[in-house]
Amino acid sequence: SLSHTGSVTSAKNLPLPELPNTERRPSSPRLSISLSQSSLLWRELEDVRYSPDLELLTEDQRRLQEVVTSEASYCRSLDIVVDHFVKSKQLGQLLTTQDKNWLFSRLADVRTISRRFLSMLEQRMESDIMRFTVCDIIAEHCPRFRCVYVPYLTNQSYQDATYQKLMNGNPGFKQVVETLEKSQVCERLPLRSFLVLPFQRITRIKLLVQNIVKRTTPGTEEATHAIRALKLLEKMIRESNESISQMKNLESLVALNSKVNFECKTLPLVSQSRRLVREGAITKLSNSLKEPEKSIYLHLFNDYLLFSVPKEGGRFTVINHYPVTELCAEDCPVKLDTLQKNLFRLRTKQNLLLLRMAANP
């Protein structure tokens, strides 16, 4: 449910780092034209192509230099999506503030950080266009990357849902987007391909640094920078994954909370610390095995266990709930021909429950 996304994660509230007044330093004409305004690869730059040192570099070394040109290409694409789509007055008139935030997340912030990163790469490249290192710059920028990429990656599911909702339910939005996509500036690429660029870019940078670590002599300064950069990138991606999991878990709690009624004492389900571990149907038996079986449904959380009776429309009536710290599950010694499989006993402070799971729980 998109109506609950505003409070699902604190990642969106991460502050942006302070940047210089200008978004990027003035580049040299050679680099600004060759890299920022074209699709040239590093090896195709004039100073590289005619350098006698080019033949001395291994293919791995040549491939690693492409981080600068790939970042320049990435920044060009960010310019397109921000200037052509995000700032489109036609789109702006069709989008609510909330839809615009979900659809475009913090793309303008991503561009600002990426431009600053490219600027520093250009400075390093100018110092020695044939041999230059990048991992120390990547490590230095990881805190800035974290401020924009973690919330952007976390927002992906809401971005997808908003895009599908608008394309399928808002003919005006679809028409404007398709018109903007036909512009020559987009190079026949759809809006969706621009929106996924930050996901692809942060993964690509990580893979690049992994390759540098593999091909760098251990113990050297370059290897130290590479290992540090890789660890920081991996930490940032882990944080993104954890934030995504937290967001999805909280959304599932919100959805479940709207489907349950409590016959017993009410338990507030929505909590940042609560997560659903397992759920499924189960059969409750009498301890004497003489009374009729009763089908119930279990929701096992990290802190509570809910016993419910399924209702029509995917709803549940909760008949009891227990803190997991008060529960103890144990194998059942009872062996009957018809019930000898998947039996177990669940001890609570007040009761001893005899339960049978499905054949494939």
C-alpha positions as CSV (number, residue, x, y, z in Angstrom):
1,S,0.0,0.0,0.0
2,L,1.6,3.2,-1.2
3,S,-0.3,5.2,1.4
4,H,2.1,4.1,4.1
5,T,5.4,4.7,2.5
6,G,6.1,8.1,4.1
7,S,7.1,6.5,7.4
8,V,8.5,3.1,6.5
9,T,12.1,4.0,6.7
10,S,14.4,6.6,8.2
11,A,16.9,6.3,5.3
12,K,15.0,9.0,3.3
13,N,15.8,11.4,6.1
14,L,19.6,11.0,5.8
15,P,21.1,14.5,5.5
16,L,23.0,15.5,2.4
17,P,26.7,16.4,2.9
18,E,27.7,20.0,2.4
19,L,29.1,20.7,-1.1
20,P,30.9,23.6,-2.6
21,N,28.8,26.4,-3.9
22,T,29.4,25.3,-7.5
23,E,28.2,21.8,-8.4
24,R,31.5,21.0,-10.1
25,R,34.8,22.7,-10.7
26,P,35.4,24.1,-14.2
27,S,37.0,21.2,-16.2
28,S,39.6,21.6,-18.8
29,P,38.2,22.0,-22.3
30,R,39.7,18.8,-23.3
31,L,38.1,16.7,-20.6
32,S,34.7,18.5,-20.5
33,I,34.3,18.0,-24.2
34,S,35.9,14.6,-24.5
35,L,34.3,13.0,-21.5
36,S,31.3,14.9,-20.3
37,Q,29.8,15.6,-23.7
38,S,30.6,12.5,-25.8
39,S,30.6,8.7,-25.6
40,L,34.3,8.3,-26.0
41,L,36.1,5.6,-24.1
42,W,39.3,6.4,-22.2
43,R,41.5,4.6,-24.8
44,E,39.9,6.7,-27.6
45,L,41.0,10.1,-26.1
46,E,43.5,11.8,-28.3
47,D,46.2,12.0,-25.6
48,V,45.8,8.3,-24.9
49,R,45.4,7.0,-28.4
50,Y,48.6,8.5,-29.6
51,S,50.7,7.8,-26.5
52,P,53.6,5.4,-26.8
53,D,52.8,4.2,-23.3
54,L,49.5,2.7,-24.4
55,E,51.1,-0.5,-25.7
56,L,52.8,-1.0,-22.3
57,L,49.6,-1.2,-20.4
58,T,47.9,-4.6,-19.9
59,E,44.3,-5.1,-21.0
60,D,43.3,-5.2,-17.3
61,Q,45.0,-1.8,-16.7
62,R,43.2,-0.3,-19.8
63,R,39.9,-1.7,-18.7
64,L,40.2,-0.2,-15.2
65,Q,40.7,3.3,-16.6
66,E,37.2,3.2,-18.0
67,V,35.8,4.2,-14.6
68,V,36.2,7.8,-15.6
69,T,34.5,7.6,-18.9
70,S,31.7,5.4,-17.6
71,E,31.1,7.9,-14.8
72,A,31.0,10.7,-17.4
73,S,28.4,8.7,-19.4
74,Y,26.4,8.1,-16.2
75,C,26.4,11.8,-15.4
76,R,25.2,12.5,-18.9
77,S,22.3,10.2,-18.4
78,L,21.5,11.7,-15.0
79,D,21.4,15.1,-16.7
80,I,18.9,13.8,-19.2
81,V,16.5,12.3,-16.6
82,V,16.7,15.3,-14.3
83,D,16.6,18.1,-16.9
84,H,14.3,16.4,-19.4
85,F,11.9,14.4,-17.1
86,V,12.1,15.6,-13.5
87,K,12.0,19.3,-14.5
88,S,9.4,18.8,-17.2
89,K,6.6,21.3,-16.6
90,Q,4.1,19.0,-18.4
91,L,4.9,16.1,-16.0
92,G,4.9,18.4,-13.0
93,Q,1.4,19.5,-13.7
94,L,0.2,15.8,-13.7
95,L,2.0,14.6,-10.6
96,T,1.2,15.1,-7.0
97,T,4.1,16.1,-4.7
98,Q,3.9,12.6,-3.2
99,D,3.9,10.8,-6.6
100,K,6.8,12.9,-7.8
101,N,8.8,12.1,-4.7
102,W,8.2,8.4,-5.1
103,L,8.8,8.3,-8.8
104,F,12.0,10.4,-8.9
105,S,13.1,9.9,-5.3
106,R,16.4,12.0,-4.9
107,L,17.7,11.9,-8.5
108,A,18.7,15.5,-8.4
109,D,20.8,14.7,-5.2
110,V,22.3,11.7,-6.9
111,R,23.3,13.9,-9.8
112,T,24.9,16.5,-7.5
113,I,27.0,13.9,-5.8
114,S,28.0,12.1,-9.0
115,R,29.1,15.4,-10.6
116,R,31.4,16.1,-7.7
117,F,32.7,12.6,-7.9
118,L,33.4,12.9,-11.7
119,S,35.1,16.3,-11.1
120,M,37.6,14.7,-8.7
121,L,38.2,11.8,-11.1
122,E,38.9,14.4,-13.9
123,Q,41.4,16.1,-11.7
124,R,43.2,12.9,-11.0
125,M,43.1,11.9,-14.7
126,E,44.7,15.3,-15.6
127,S,47.6,14.5,-13.3
128,D,48.5,11.5,-15.4
129,I,46.2,10.5,-18.1
130,M,47.9,7.1,-18.7
131,R,48.2,5.8,-15.1
132,F,46.0,7.1,-12.3
133,T,44.3,5.5,-9.3
134,V,40.7,5.9,-8.3
135,C,40.1,3.9,-5.1
136,D,41.1,6.6,-2.7
137,I,38.6,8.9,-4.4
138,I,35.9,6.3,-4.2
139,A,36.6,5.7,-0.5
140,E,36.5,9.4,0.2
141,H,33.1,9.7,-1.6
142,C,31.4,6.7,0.0
143,P,29.8,8.8,2.9
144,R,28.3,11.0,0.2
145,F,27.2,8.1,-1.9
146,R,25.5,6.6,1.2
147,C,23.5,9.7,1.8
148,V,21.8,9.5,-1.6
149,Y,22.1,5.8,-2.7
150,V,20.7,4.2,0.4
151,P,17.4,6.1,0.2
152,Y,17.2,5.8,-3.5
153,L,17.7,2.0,-3.4
154,T,15.3,1.7,-0.6
155,N,12.6,3.6,-2.6
156,Q,12.8,1.2,-5.5
157,S,9.7,-0.8,-4.8
158,Y,7.6,2.4,-4.4
159,Q,9.2,3.9,-7.5
160,D,8.1,0.8,-9.5
161,A,4.6,0.8,-8.0
162,T,4.2,4.5,-8.7
163,Y,5.4,4.2,-12.2
164,Q,3.0,1.3,-13.0
165,K,0.1,3.0,-11.3
166,L,0.6,6.2,-13.3
167,M,1.2,4.4,-16.6
168,N,-1.8,2.2,-16.2
169,G,-4.2,4.7,-14.5
170,N,-3.3,8.1,-15.8
171,P,-3.6,8.4,-19.6
172,G,-2.2,12.0,-19.5
173,F,0.9,10.9,-17.7
174,K,1.5,8.0,-20.1
175,Q,1.0,10.3,-23.1
176,V,3.5,13.0,-21.8
177,V,6.1,10.4,-20.9
178,E,5.9,8.7,-24.3
179,T,6.2,12.1,-26.0
180,L,9.3,13.0,-23.9
181,E,10.8,9.6,-24.6
182,K,10.7,10.3,-28.4
183,S,13.0,13.3,-28.0
184,Q,16.4,12.9,-29.6
185,V,18.1,13.7,-26.3
186,C,16.8,10.3,-24.9
187,E,18.6,8.3,-27.6
188,R,15.6,6.0,-27.9
189,L,15.8,5.0,-24.2
190,P,12.6,4.9,-22.1
191,L,12.2,6.7,-18.8
192,R,12.3,3.4,-16.9
193,S,15.9,2.8,-18.1
194,F,17.0,6.1,-16.7
195,L,15.3,5.5,-13.3
196,V,17.3,2.2,-12.8
197,L,20.7,3.8,-13.5
198,P,21.6,4.4,-9.9
199,F,21.0,0.8,-9.0
200,Q,23.2,-0.3,-11.8
201,R,25.9,2.3,-11.2
202,I,26.6,1.5,-7.5
203,T,26.8,-2.2,-8.4
204,R,29.2,-1.5,-11.2
205,I,31.5,0.6,-9.0
206,K,31.6,-2.3,-6.5
207,L,32.5,-4.8,-9.3
208,L,35.2,-2.4,-10.6
209,V,36.8,-2.1,-7.1
210,Q,36.6,-5.9,-6.7
211,N,38.6,-6.3,-9.9
212,I,41.2,-3.7,-8.7
213,V,41.6,-5.6,-5.5
214,K,42.2,-8.8,-7.4
215,R,44.8,-7.3,-9.7
216,T,46.7,-5.0,-7.3
217,T,49.9,-6.1,-5.5
218,P,49.0,-6.9,-1.9
219,G,50.6,-4.5,0.7
220,T,50.8,-1.6,-1.7
221,E,49.2,1.8,-1.0
222,E,46.9,1.2,-4.0
223,A,45.8,-2.1,-2.5
224,T,45.1,-0.5,0.8
225,H,42.9,2.1,-0.8
226,A,41.1,-0.5,-2.9
227,I,40.3,-2.8,0.1
228,R,39.0,0.2,2.1
229,A,36.9,1.3,-0.8
230,L,35.5,-2.2,-1.3
231,K,34.6,-2.5,2.4
232,L,32.8,0.8,2.4
233,L,30.9,0.0,-0.8
234,E,29.9,-3.4,0.6
235,K,28.7,-1.8,3.9
236,M,26.6,0.7,2.0
237,I,25.0,-2.0,-0.1
238,R,24.3,-4.1,3.1
239,E,22.7,-1.0,4.7
240,S,20.5,-0.6,1.6
241,N,19.4,-4.2,1.7
242,E,18.6,-4.0,5.4
243,S,16.7,-0.8,4.8
244,I,14.7,-2.5,2.0
245,S,14.0,-5.5,4.1
246,Q,12.8,-3.3,7.0
247,M,10.6,-1.3,4.7
248,K,9.0,-4.4,3.1
249,N,8.6,-6.0,6.6
250,L,6.8,-2.9,7.9
251,E,4.6,-2.8,4.9
252,S,3.6,-6.4,5.5
253,L,2.8,-5.6,9.1
254,V,0.6,-2.7,8.0
255,A,-1.2,-4.9,5.5
256,L,-1.7,-7.7,8.1
257,N,-2.9,-5.2,10.7
258,S,-5.7,-4.2,8.4
259,K,-6.9,-7.8,8.0
260,V,-7.1,-9.0,11.7
261,N,-9.6,-8.7,14.4
262,F,-8.7,-9.5,18.0
263,E,-11.1,-11.7,19.9
264,C,-8.6,-11.7,22.8
265,K,-6.6,-8.8,24.1
266,T,-5.5,-6.5,21.3
267,L,-1.8,-6.5,20.3
268,P,-0.5,-3.6,18.2
269,L,1.1,-5.3,15.3
270,V,3.0,-2.4,13.6
271,S,6.4,-2.0,15.1
272,Q,9.8,-1.1,13.7
273,S,11.4,-4.0,15.6
274,R,8.9,-6.7,14.7
275,R,9.3,-9.0,11.8
276,L,7.3,-11.9,10.5
277,V,9.4,-15.2,10.7
278,R,6.8,-17.7,9.4
279,E,3.1,-18.1,8.9
280,G,0.8,-21.0,7.9
281,A,-2.1,-23.2,8.7
282,I,-1.9,-25.8,11.4
283,T,-4.2,-28.2,13.2
284,K,-4.9,-28.0,16.9
285,L,-5.6,-31.3,18.6
286,S,-7.0,-32.1,22.0
287,N,-4.5,-33.4,24.5
288,S,-6.6,-36.5,24.9
289,L,-6.8,-36.9,21.1
290,K,-10.6,-37.5,21.5
291,E,-12.0,-34.1,20.7
292,P,-12.4,-32.9,17.1
293,E,-9.5,-31.3,15.4
294,K,-9.5,-27.5,14.9
295,S,-7.9,-25.7,12.0
296,I,-6.0,-22.6,13.0
297,Y,-3.5,-20.2,11.5
298,L,-0.2,-19.2,13.0
299,H,1.7,-16.0,12.5
300,L,5.1,-16.3,14.1
301,F,7.0,-13.1,14.7
302,N,10.4,-12.6,16.3
303,D,8.6,-11.6,19.5
304,Y,5.1,-13.0,19.5
305,L,3.1,-15.9,18.2
306,L,-0.5,-15.3,17.0
307,F,-3.2,-18.0,16.9
308,S,-6.0,-17.1,14.5
309,V,-9.1,-18.5,12.8
310,P,-9.1,-17.8,9.1
311,K,-12.1,-15.9,7.7
312,E,-13.3,-15.1,4.2
313,G,-11.4,-12.5,2.2
314,G,-8.0,-13.4,3.7
315,R,-9.0,-12.0,7.1
316,F,-8.2,-13.4,10.5
317,T,-9.7,-13.4,13.9
318,V,-7.0,-13.7,16.6
319,I,-8.0,-16.0,19.4
320,N,-4.8,-15.8,21.4
321,H,-1.2,-14.6,21.3
322,Y,1.9,-15.4,23.3
323,P,5.3,-13.8,23.8
324,V,7.9,-16.1,22.3
325,T,9.9,-15.9,25.5
326,E,7.0,-17.8,27.2
327,L,6.9,-20.6,24.6
328,C,8.6,-24.0,24.4
329,A,8.2,-26.4,21.5
330,E,9.0,-30.0,21.9
331,D,8.6,-33.3,20.0
332,C,5.4,-35.2,20.8
333,P,6.0,-38.8,22.1
334,V,2.5,-39.9,21.0
335,K,2.6,-42.2,18.0
336,L,-0.6,-43.0,16.2
337,D,-1.0,-44.5,12.8
338,T,-2.9,-41.6,11.4
339,L,-1.1,-38.8,13.4
340,Q,2.4,-40.0,13.8
341,K,4.0,-37.4,11.6
342,N,4.5,-33.7,12.2
343,L,3.2,-33.7,15.8
344,F,4.6,-31.4,18.4
345,R,3.7,-29.9,21.7
346,L,3.8,-26.2,22.5
347,R,4.0,-25.2,26.2
348,T,2.9,-21.9,27.4
349,K,2.6,-20.6,31.0
350,Q,-1.0,-21.7,31.2
351,N,-1.5,-24.4,28.6
352,L,0.0,-27.4,26.8
353,L,-1.1,-27.4,23.2
354,L,-0.9,-30.4,20.9
355,L,-0.4,-29.3,17.3
356,R,0.1,-31.0,13.9
357,M,1.8,-29.3,11.0
358,A,1.0,-29.9,7.3
359,A,3.1,-32.5,5.5
360,N,5.2,-29.7,3.9
361,P,5.2,-26.7,6.3
